[in-house]
Amino acid sequence: MYTRENTKKIKVGSCSIGGGSRIKIQSMTNTKTKDVEKTVAQIQQLEQAGCDIVRLGVPDMESAKALHVIKKKTSVPLVADIHFDYRLALESIAAGIDKLRINPGNIGSEDRIEKVVRAAKESRIPIRIGVNGGSLDQEIRRKHQEKITAEALVESAEKHIRILEAHSFSDIAVSMKASSVPLTIEAYRLFSQRFDYPTHIGVTEAGTLMKGTVKSSVGLGILLYLGIGDTLRVSLTADPVEEVQVAKSILTSLQLYGKPQVEFVSCPTCARCQIDLIKLAETIEKKVGFVDKNIKIAIMGCGVNGPGEAKDADIGIAGGDKKALLFKKGEIIGSYPEEEIVDRLLLEIHKL
């Protein structure tokens, strides 16, 4: 089993990545970066949801210049995502960005690479090499018979690493994302056998909220269980806040989430259930999503499943006939009508 303790530690603003540090959750804004007001608002929403690092697309100079203001209005570490134009990287560094996501082989001549690396060194900014299965260069694609393989992804990452190392730069993180779960897992596994740079893991283009959550949970869960991954992003075609919530759930499920977090459990319902448990569970889950406490909440459909089966929960409810029992650590503390139970439960949660 691999261990995160074996990876190199780098700094991204106030965050440490790798070297046994807590796994960091990342997401990416989907606003136009040049729209400062909307971008700042979304960054703040992501931070409130539990996001540790936020990435922003920087497609043009107007967006790069907007980073000067965005940095002043936010506190979470920010990553500038740069493609092809080295001048955007230089402007982002000048704006005080905390990290670059860039592939050095894609930004032009050696002197342009040298300018970016020198600026990153002077500002002590790390660089994430972002390899993507859909954008391998032609030389590597031909070598692998136009097939996207795990070896091809690792080879591409190594190519970019060597470019940076040639300039004596080693504050590097690496990602090798593909939309295929098995391919993604194998690429990171091979990379982790050969390099000690910290990895940013994710399944790219995972899909909509439901399907993307499943693919990401499978891929990231396996990698994390193997000890691979120092930061992660759940890539969804959805509100970026949803990415953070799913990421928190993945880490919590593997007991890897280092911040206070609500653990939420609920039963699947059956013929014994006499209350609208699905609606109750969805309502309660949303209301406790931002509770900053290490507690376990159980929402059970009947007296068979709770409080007995959920007696290890800090607090929970068990449905009855249009009413529900409220219990703490398996002990019943009250019985309330269905329409009152949510407010009663929330009141007790705030007392914990």
Protein Blocks (a to p, Z undefined) as FASTA:
>chain_A
ZZfklpccddehjbceejhiacddddddfbdfklmmlmmmmmmmmmmnopabdcdddfbf
klmmmmmmmmmmpmbdcddddehiamlmmmmmmnopabdcddfklnopfklmmmmmmmmm
mnopacdddddfklccfklmmmnoopacfklmmmmmmmmmmmmmmnopabdcdddddfbf
klmmmmmmmmmmmpccdcddddehkbpfklmmmmmmmmmmmmmmnopajbdcddddddfk
lmmmmmmmmmmmnopafbdcddddddebiaklccdfklmmmmmmmmmmmpccdddddddf
bfklpcklmmmpmbdcdddehiacddeehiafbdcdfklmmmmmmmmmmmZZ
